[in-house]
Amino acid sequence: MGDSTIIKVDGDRSPTGALGQHYLASGTSVSMRLWQEQPPSDPDPEVARDYETVGYVVSGSAELHSEGQVVVLSAGDSWVVPRGAVHTYKITEAFTAVEATHPPAQVHGRDEPAGS
């Protein structure tokens, strides 16, 4: 029989990362994080991450810049950033989104700010 452990993360007590993300539930191969009310901003430096990201916009809007493409993200949209794709986000309106990453972003230094 496989692992049957259920993990719950209390949203009020979830850890916060250096970029403002809230780490939610995390399994051995996938994790979730929340970007809550991120203010409008210019893009951070581009980065390529050692994980795949799928996301869903709860509210607000942003531009996803990746590999020469610009994708406008608005409430109700979802997206995928492939593992290793060079990308950045420009927040254009207070932005709340939920993302899942595979493998989990917060382990082994995968989610450190660009240039760290």
The 8 nearest C-alpha neighbors of each residue, nearest first, counted from 0:
[[1, 2, 3, 4, 5, 27, 26, 6],
 [2, 0, 3, 4, 5, 27, 26, 28],
 [1, 3, 4, 0, 5, 27, 26, 6],
 [2, 4, 1, 5, 0, 6, 26, 27],
 [5, 3, 2, 6, 1, 7, 26, 0],
 [4, 6, 3, 7, 2, 26, 24, 8],
 [7, 5, 4, 8, 24, 25, 26, 3],
 [6, 8, 24, 9, 5, 23, 25, 10],
 [7, 9, 24, 23, 10, 13, 6, 12],
 [10, 8, 12, 11, 13, 7, 23, 24],
 [11, 9, 13, 12, 8, 23, 21, 22],
 [10, 12, 9, 13, 8, 14, 21, 23],
 [13, 11, 9, 10, 14, 8, 15, 21],
 [12, 14, 10, 22, 11, 21, 9, 23],
 [15, 13, 22, 21, 12, 16, 23, 20],
 [16, 14, 21, 20, 22, 19, 13, 17],
 [15, 17, 20, 19, 18, 21, 14, 22],
 [16, 18, 19, 15, 112, 111, 20, 110],
 [17, 19, 16, 20, 112, 111, 15, 110],
 [20, 18, 16, 17, 15, 21, 34, 37],
 [19, 21, 34, 16, 15, 33, 18, 32],
 [22, 20, 15, 33, 32, 14, 13, 23],
 [23, 21, 32, 14, 13, 15, 31, 20],
 [22, 24, 32, 31, 8, 13, 21, 25],
 [25, 23, 8, 31, 30, 7, 6, 22],
 [26, 24, 30, 29, 31, 23, 103, 27],
 [25, 27, 29, 28, 30, 24, 103, 6],
 [26, 28, 29, 25, 103, 102, 30, 101],
 [27, 29, 102, 26, 101, 103, 30, 25],
 [30, 28, 101, 103, 102, 26, 100, 25],
 [31, 29, 25, 103, 100, 99, 26, 24],
 [32, 30, 99, 23, 98, 24, 25, 22],
 [31, 33, 22, 23, 98, 21, 97, 20],
 [34, 32, 97, 21, 20, 96, 35, 98],
 [33, 35, 20, 96, 95, 97, 37, 21],
 [34, 36, 95, 37, 33, 94, 96, 20],
 [37, 35, 94, 95, 93, 38, 34, 59],
 [36, 38, 94, 93, 35, 34, 95, 39],
 [39, 37, 93, 36, 40, 94, 92, 90],
 [40, 38, 90, 91, 92, 93, 37, 41],
 [41, 39, 90, 89, 38, 42, 91, 43],
 [40, 42, 89, 43, 90, 39, 88, 91],
 [43, 41, 89, 88, 87, 40, 44, 90],
 [42, 44, 87, 45, 41, 88, 89, 113],
 [45, 43, 46, 42, 87, 113, 86, 114],
 [46, 44, 87, 86, 85, 43, 47, 113],
 [45, 47, 85, 86, 113, 48, 44, 87],
 [48, 46, 85, 83, 84, 86, 49, 45],
 [49, 47, 83, 50, 82, 46, 109, 84],
 [48, 50, 82, 83, 109, 47, 51, 104],
 [51, 49, 82, 101, 48, 102, 100, 52],
 [50, 52, 82, 81, 101, 100, 80, 53],
 [53, 51, 100, 80, 79, 99, 54, 50],
 [54, 52, 79, 99, 98, 78, 80, 100],
 [55, 53, 98, 78, 77, 97, 99, 52],
 [54, 56, 77, 97, 96, 76, 57, 98],
 [57, 55, 96, 74, 75, 76, 58, 73],
 [56, 58, 96, 74, 95, 75, 55, 59],
 [59, 57, 74, 95, 56, 94, 60, 73],
 [60, 58, 94, 92, 93, 74, 73, 95],
 [61, 59, 73, 92, 72, 91, 94, 90],
 [60, 62, 90, 91, 72, 89, 71, 63],
 [61, 63, 71, 89, 70, 88, 72, 64],
 [62, 64, 88, 70, 69, 87, 65, 71],
 [65, 63, 69, 87, 86, 68, 88, 62],
 [66, 64, 86, 68, 67, 85, 63, 69],
 [65, 67, 68, 85, 86, 84, 64, 69],
 [68, 66, 65, 69, 64, 86, 85, 70],
 [69, 67, 65, 66, 64, 70, 63, 86],
 [70, 68, 64, 63, 62, 65, 71, 67],
 [69, 71, 63, 62, 72, 68, 64, 65],
 [72, 70, 62, 61, 63, 69, 73, 60],
 [71, 73, 61, 60, 62, 76, 70, 56],
 [74, 72, 60, 76, 59, 56, 75, 71],
 [75, 73, 58, 56, 57, 76, 59, 60],
 [74, 76, 56, 73, 57, 77, 55, 58],
 [77, 75, 56, 74, 73, 55, 72, 78],
 [76, 78, 55, 54, 56, 75, 53, 79],
 [79, 77, 54, 53, 55, 80, 76, 52],
 [78, 80, 53, 52, 81, 54, 77, 51],
 [79, 81, 52, 51, 53, 82, 84, 78],
 [82, 80, 51, 84, 83, 79, 52, 50],
 [81, 83, 51, 50, 49, 84, 48, 80],
 [82, 84, 47, 48, 49, 81, 85, 50],
 [85, 83, 47, 81, 82, 86, 80, 65],
 [86, 84, 47, 46, 65, 66, 45, 83],
 [87, 85, 65, 45, 64, 46, 84, 47],
 [88, 86, 45, 64, 63, 42, 43, 46],
 [89, 87, 63, 42, 62, 64, 90, 61],
 [88, 90, 42, 62, 41, 61, 40, 91],
 [89, 91, 61, 39, 40, 92, 88, 60],
 [90, 92, 39, 61, 60, 89, 40, 93],
 [91, 93, 59, 60, 39, 94, 90, 61],
 [94, 92, 38, 59, 36, 37, 39, 60],
 [95, 93, 59, 37, 36, 60, 58, 92],
 [94, 96, 35, 36, 58, 34, 57, 56],
 [97, 95, 56, 57, 34, 55, 33, 94],
 [96, 98, 33, 55, 54, 32, 34, 56],
 [99, 97, 54, 32, 31, 53, 55, 33],
 [98, 100, 31, 53, 30, 52, 54, 32],
 [101, 99, 52, 103, 30, 51, 29, 102],
 [102, 100, 29, 103, 51, 50, 28, 52],
 [101, 103, 28, 29, 50, 100, 104, 51],
 [104, 102, 30, 29, 101, 100, 105, 28],
 [105, 103, 110, 109, 106, 100, 102, 50],
 [104, 106, 110, 103, 109, 108, 107, 22],
 [107, 105, 108, 104, 109, 103, 110, 102],
 [106, 108, 109, 105, 104, 110, 103, 111],
 [109, 107, 106, 110, 111, 105, 104, 112],
 [110, 108, 104, 107, 111, 105, 106, 49],
 [111, 109, 104, 105, 108, 112, 48, 106],
 [110, 112, 108, 109, 115, 113, 17, 18],
 [113, 111, 115, 114, 110, 18, 17, 46],
 [114, 112, 115, 46, 111, 44, 45, 43],
 [113, 115, 112, 111, 44, 46, 45, 43],
 [114, 113, 112, 111, 108, 110, 109, 17]]
